[in-house]
Amino acid sequence: MRKLNYFLLVSILFLLSSCEVVGGIFKAGVWTGIIAVAIVLGLIIYFVTRGGRRG
């Protein structure tokens, strides 16, 4: 019974740490997405304003 308790405790610790890793990956993904959208919007605005000057 004691070995089962240790096994469950170690299993829970591994599961919790993996959840933190997945959470970190999603946070990094969100920030990467936000930065990518900001860059794309900046490029669109740049090219639209640059094209407007020629006319």
N, C-alpha and C positions, 0 to 999 in steps of 0.2 A: 504494500500500500504506500509505503514511504517513497519508493522509486516512482510510482505513478504520480505522486504529488510533485516531485522534482521535475518529472517529464512535462507535466502540465504547466508548471511555472516557467520552465525554459521555453516551451512552445508559445506561451502568452507573450513572453519578452520578445521573441523573434517576430511575432505577428505585429506587436505594437511598433517595433522599430521599422518594420517594412512599411507600415502605414505612414510613418513619418517621412520615409524616403519617397513614397508615392506622392505625398502632399508637397514635398519640396520640388519634385519634378513638375507637378501641375502649377505651382507658383512660378517657377522659372518659365514654363510655357506661356503663362498669362503675360508675364512681363515681356517675353520675346514677341508675342503677338501684338502687344500694345506698341512696342518700339517699331515693329515692322509696319503697322498701320500708320503710325506717325510719319515714318520715312516716305511711304507711298503717297500720303496726302501732301507732304511737303514737296515732293517731286511734281505732283500734278499741279499744285498751286504755282510752282516755279515755272513750269512749261506754259501754263495758261497765261500768266502775267508776261512772260517773255514773248509769247506769240502775239499778245495784244499790243505790244510796243511797235511791232513791224507795220501794223495797219495804220 
